[in-house]
Structures are given as C-alpha cells and as structure tokens.
Amino acid sequence: MSITWVGKVLIIQDSLSELDFISSYLESQGYQIIKTHTTKAGIEIALEVRLSAVVTDVVIPGRSGFELCRFFKSHYTYQNIPIVVCSAHHQENHRIWARKQGADAYFTWPFVVEDLLNVIQS
C-alpha cells in the first residue's frame, strides 16, 4: 500500500502523549508530520519547510502558542496556513485570545480528532 502525502503538518506540543495522539491520527489521514517541543524549533522548521498547517499547544517551551500564532499570521508567507491550538486550558479567555492572535481554531482536551482534520483541510 502506498500513501499519498496530502501536506506537511507541524505539531508543537510538549506533552508526548498528546503529540503522539495528534500525529498518529494525521499520519493515518495521509499527512506528513513534523514534530517539535519548542516554538523556536517550530519557527526554524517553518523557515525551511513548506507547511500545510500548524498544530500547537498554548504552554510550550520558549514563546507561547499565542506568540507563535502572531508570528505566523504577521508574515505574508504563512498568513494562509491554518493554525490550530490544542490545549488543556478550558478558559474562554484563552479561546478568545487565540483567535485574536490568528488561530483558526482552538480545541481543548479531549476533542474530536475529526474536527481537527476539518480545520486543517479547510
């Protein structure tokens, strides 16, 4: 069986279990996954690789997921890349702030992985 890659998704998560959960699902849907644990590494990867989407946590080493959203949405090259924040923080102010920083969606754990896929494919 051959897999046709439909795009590259950068996942920035400091939780190994959450990182594995998201990456396993997206890989099963044909996406090539690039994983990292820090925003610094995520930005460096984005400068080297053409991405289809970014999935990030809010609290990660280095800059926050909010700052990462601002970085991507303030650069012309990345403005149209979907950014999904997946977080354990259920506060409504986090959801609102993520949207204001440029996130296309904000999911809290646990969430339906098909919803994540829908945002990435939109």
Secondary structure, 3 states (H helix, E strand, C coil): CCCCCCEEEEEECCCHHHHHHHHHHHHHCCEEEEEECCHHHHHHHHHHCCCCEEEECCCCCCCCHHHHHHHHHCCHHHCCCCEEEEECCCCHHHHHHHHHHCCCEEEECCCCHHHHHHHHHC
